[in-house]
């Protein structure tokens, strides 16, 4: 007589799909005597929609703050535009850097992908804010551009290091 077959849980199926080493940012918490679980904070940290929403709210809020001296009527348009652009930038930047990392070797892999993305983002932000008549273009784009450029530098360096270590 065979033993009854137990249905596997979602966690069991997930663990079988995720074989192999996990990246450092995705380490799991282990509880004594229980299967490993991912904390809600870790799931949120890996959530693309959460990243996009946070960027849109944070950078849209920054644009509202940067243009506050011109009244709410003048500040709301740049805030909405910046929020939308920041969400899109967040969504596309990581993928663009990953795609470009395969195009460059050695030291160029550290410098060219962030340089290219920073230039494209800066031109896009300036053009859009000029077109919509943002009163404080420089103040409005300073924080979003700086944050995206720093992210691009750090992430490109991480990708280049991984590629250099790969056999």
Secondary structure, DSSP 4 states (H G I P E B T S, - for coil): -PPPPPPPPHHHHHHHHT-SPPPGGGPPB--TTS--B--HHHHHHT-HHHHHHHHHHHHHHHHHHHTGGG-HHHHHHHHHHHHHHHHHHHHHHHHHHHHHHTT--TTHHHHHHHHHHHHHHHHHHHHHHHHHT-TTHHHHHHHHHHHHHHHHHHHHHHHHHHHHH--
